[in-house]
Structure formats: structure tokens, C-alpha cells
Amino acid sequence: MFLFFLVLVLNVVISVWNCYAVGIAWKDTMAFGGWFNKTLLWSGVIQSGVGFSMPIMLILGFGASFFLSSGENPMFTLEEADQILQGMFSLWYVLVIFPVLGSGLAIWAHSLREAYRRRDFGSIAVAGYNSFAQIHNMVSAANNLGGAFGNVGELFGKALDSKGGKGKDKLFILLIILVIVAIIAGFMIAFALVRHYASNTDSRIEEYGDQIERQRYANR
């Protein structure tokens, strides 16, 4: 549990750092950068949005599972609640894994290019970490995506089952909405942080304008 919490915290820290890196480069890249550099920025946003959505998904998923399986008259047994939780996490995984793989590929390619160009310890270490992360995500997708699709199909099947009784079919739809809410909330946090860092960073044009203003006042 401690290791899981540590990984979760590290994931959030990396997401914040990605937002910072994207934010300080946003103005210049959007003004002067090529298509690859702009793709790289959006890849950072995607990685951050998914990273922030993970703890939100955990809170909503475990909270819903606990609420539905507790009390004097629980709507679901502990086994059913566990299946619901697996279905929610599987749906989250299916929705985010392809954006994660695509954006990770762009970041991985950029880190390799930087490592080849700079050839120092920092750039090589970053390229090594990104290579490990990309390979891990691809292997994980290959091993887990089939089971995740199966859990998602089961979750949607229960949501559309008119024989669920006691409003369970509508409740399953609500659980699916919670997954979507977690992803949207994660991206809202990412966009807010990127905008914050971008608004507090001067672009090259703004720095040049400030330099001209200082020179003009100095020559008076």
C-alpha cells in the first residue's frame, strides 16, 4: 500500500512538472515552433491530464464501491462491488491508454533526439526513463487491453440491462459517467496549470519588447 501511494504521488509530481515544462514553452512554441514541437506540447498536456485523472478515478471508484456495498441494506455484495470497481478502472484504462501511447511515443522520440544531440548524463537518463516508460506501457497494453475490453463490455451490458431491477441499470450508467468525470477533471487541472505557468512566463517576443523599452528609457 505504501509503494502504491508512493507511485501515485510520484505520478502527480511528474504531471505537475509536465505542466510546468509545457507552460513555460507554450507561447514561443505556438508562435515559432514546428508541427513536431507543437505535438510535443500537446503530448505533455495529455500525459498530465491522464496523470491527474488517476487519483481522481481512485477516489471516485473506491468511494462508489464502498458506498454501494456498505450500510444496512447494501445495493451490491462485496464481490459485486469489486467487479464494478474493476469495470470502472477498465473503462478508464481503455479510454486513456491509446492517448498515453501516442503522446508517449512523441515524448520518447524527442528525448532520444535530445540525448543524441547533447550526449550528457541528464539527457541520456531522461531518454532511458522515457524508453522504459514507453516499453512498459506498450507491454502493459498488450497484456491487459483484452481483459479491460471484456470488463468494459460487462459493465456496459449491466448498464443496458433492463432486468437489473431496483434501478441498478441507471446506477451503472452513473458509474460510467463518474469515469468520464474523472478524466475531464484531470484534463481541466492540466489545462489550468499550463495556463498558469504560461501566463507567468514571458515569451521571446515579450522579452525583446521589454528590452527595447528598457533601452528607450535608458537613452532618455
C-alpha positions in Angstrom: 0.0 0.0 0.0 2.9 2.4 0.8 4.5 1.6 -2.5 1.2 2.2 -4.3 0.8 5.5 -2.6 4.4 6.5 -3.4 3.8 5.7 -7.1 0.6 7.7 -7.1 2.3 10.7 -5.5 5.2 10.5 -8.0 2.7 10.3 -10.8 1.1 13.6 -9.7 4.5 15.3 -9.2 5.5 14.3 -12.7 2.2 15.6 -14.1 2.8 19.0 -12.4 6.3 19.1 -13.8 5.0 18.3 -17.3 2.5 21.2 -17.0 5.3 23.5 -15.9 7.6 22.4 -18.8 4.7 22.8 -21.3 3.6 26.2 -19.8 7.0 27.9 -20.0 7.4 26.8 -23.6 3.8 27.4 -24.7 4.0 30.9 -26.1 7.2 30.5 -28.0 6.4 27.1 -29.4 3.0 28.1 -30.6 4.4 31.3 -32.2 7.6 29.9 -33.7 7.6 26.1 -33.3 7.1 23.5 -36.0 4.5 20.8 -36.0 6.6 18.3 -34.0 7.3 20.8 -31.2 3.6 21.7 -31.0 2.7 18.0 -31.0 5.2 17.6 -28.2 3.5 20.3 -26.1 0.1 18.6 -26.6 1.6 15.3 -25.7 2.8 16.8 -22.4 -0.8 18.0 -21.8 -2.2 14.6 -22.5 0.3 12.9 -20.2 -0.5 15.4 -17.4 -4.3 15.1 -17.8 -4.2 11.3 -17.6 -1.8 11.5 -14.6 -4.2 13.8 -12.7 -7.2 11.7 -13.6 -5.7 8.6 -12.0 -6.0 9.7 -8.3 -9.4 11.3 -9.1 -10.5 7.9 -10.5 -9.2 6.2 -7.4 -11.2 8.4 -5.1 -14.4 8.1 -7.1 -14.0 4.4 -7.8 -13.3 3.3 -4.2 -15.8 5.8 -2.9 -18.6 4.4 -5.1 -17.6 0.8 -4.3 -17.7 1.5 -0.6 -21.0 3.3 -0.7 -22.7 0.6 -2.8 -21.6 -2.3 -0.6 -22.0 -0.7 2.9 -24.9 0.2 5.1 -27.8 -1.8 6.5 -29.2 -2.6 3.0 -26.3 -2.5 0.5 -27.3 -2.5 -3.1 -24.4 -4.8 -4.0 -22.4 -7.5 -2.3 -18.7 -7.0 -1.8 -17.9 -9.3 -4.7 -20.3 -7.3 -7.0 -18.8 -4.0 -5.8 -15.3 -5.4 -6.6 -16.5 -6.3 -10.1 -17.9 -2.8 -10.5 -14.6 -1.2 -9.4 -12.7 -3.4 -11.9 -15.2 -2.4 -14.6 -14.7 1.3 -13.9 -10.9 1.1 -13.9 -11.0 -1.0 -17.1 -13.1 1.7 -18.7 -10.7 4.4 -17.6 -7.8 2.4 -18.9 -9.4 1.8 -22.3 -10.2 5.5 -22.7 -6.7 6.7 -21.8 -4.2 4.0 -23.0 -4.2 5.0 -26.7 -3.7 8.7 -26.0 -1.0 7.8 -23.5 0.8 5.5 -26.0 0.6 8.1 -28.8 1.8 11.1 -26.7 4.4 8.9 -25.0 5.8 8.0 -28.4 6.3 11.7 -29.3 8.0 12.4 -26.0 10.2 9.3 -26.3 11.3 10.3 -29.8 12.1 13.9 -28.6 14.1 12.6 -25.6 16.2 10.3 -27.9 16.9 13.2 -30.2 18.0 15.4 -27.3 20.2 12.6 -25.9 21.9 12.2 -29.3 22.3 15.9 -29.7 23.5 16.8 -26.1 25.1 13.5 -25.1 25.3 14.3 -21.4 24.2 12.4 -18.3 20.9 14.3 -17.8 19.6 13.9 -21.4 20.6 10.2 -21.5 18.9 9.5 -18.2 15.7 11.1 -19.4 15.8 9.2 -22.6 16.4 6.0 -20.7 13.5 6.6 -18.3 11.2 7.5 -21.3 12.2 4.4 -23.1 11.4 2.3 -20.1 8.1 4.0 -19.6 7.1 3.6 -23.2 8.0 0.0 -23.4 6.2 -0.7 -20.1 3.0 1.0 -21.3 3.1 -0.9 -24.6 3.7 -4.3 -22.9 1.0 -3.5 -20.4 -1.5 -2.6 -23.1 -0.7 -5.8 -25.0 -1.2 -7.9 -21.8 -4.2 -6.1 -20.3 -6.2 -4.4 -23.0 -8.1 -7.6 -24.0 -9.2 -8.2 -20.4 -10.0 -4.5 -19.9 -12.3 -4.5 -23.0 -14.0 -7.6 -21.5 -14.7 -5.8 -18.2 -15.9 -2.7 -20.1 -18.3 -4.8 -22.2 -19.6 -6.4 -19.0 -20.1 -3.0 -17.4 -22.0 -1.6 -20.3 -24.0 -4.8 -20.6 -25.2 -4.4 -17.0 -25.9 -0.7 -17.6 -28.1 -1.5 -20.6 -29.8 -4.5 -18.9 -33.4 -3.6 -18.4 -33.8 -6.5 -16.0 -31.3 -5.2 -13.4 -34.1 -4.2 -11.0 -34.0 -1.6 -8.3 -32.6 1.0 -10.6 -29.3 -0.9 -11.0 -29.2 -0.3 -14.7 -29.3 3.5 -14.2 -26.8 3.2 -11.4 -24.3 1.5 -13.7 -24.7 4.4 -16.2 -23.9 6.8 -13.3 -20.7 4.8 -12.6 -19.7 5.2 -16.2 -20.3 8.9 -16.0 -18.0 9.0 -13.0 -15.2 7.6 -15.0 -15.7 10.3 -17.7 -15.9 13.0 -15.0 -12.5 11.8 -13.6 -10.9 12.1 -17.0 -12.4 15.5 -17.7 -11.4 16.8 -14.2 -7.8 15.6 -14.8 -7.5 17.5 -18.1 -9.1 20.6 -16.5 -6.4 20.6 -13.9 -3.7 20.1 -16.5 -5.0 23.0 -18.7 -5.3 25.2 -15.7 -1.7 24.6 -14.6 -0.4 25.0 -18.2 -2.3 28.3 -18.5 -1.0 29.5 -15.1 2.7 28.8 -16.0 2.3 30.2 -19.5 0.8 33.4 -18.2 3.7 33.9 -15.7 6.4 33.3 -18.4 7.5 35.9 -20.9 7.9 34.7 -24.5 10.9 35.8 -26.6 8.8 38.5 -28.2 7.7 39.9 -24.8 11.3 39.7 -23.5 12.5 41.5 -26.6 9.8 44.2 -26.2 10.8 44.7 -22.5 14.5 45.0 -23.6 13.5 47.7 -26.2 11.5 49.6 -23.5 14.5 49.5 -21.1 16.8 50.7 -23.7 14.5 53.5 -24.7 14.1 54.7 -21.1 17.9 54.4 -20.6 18.6 56.7 -23.6 16.3 59.4 -22.4 
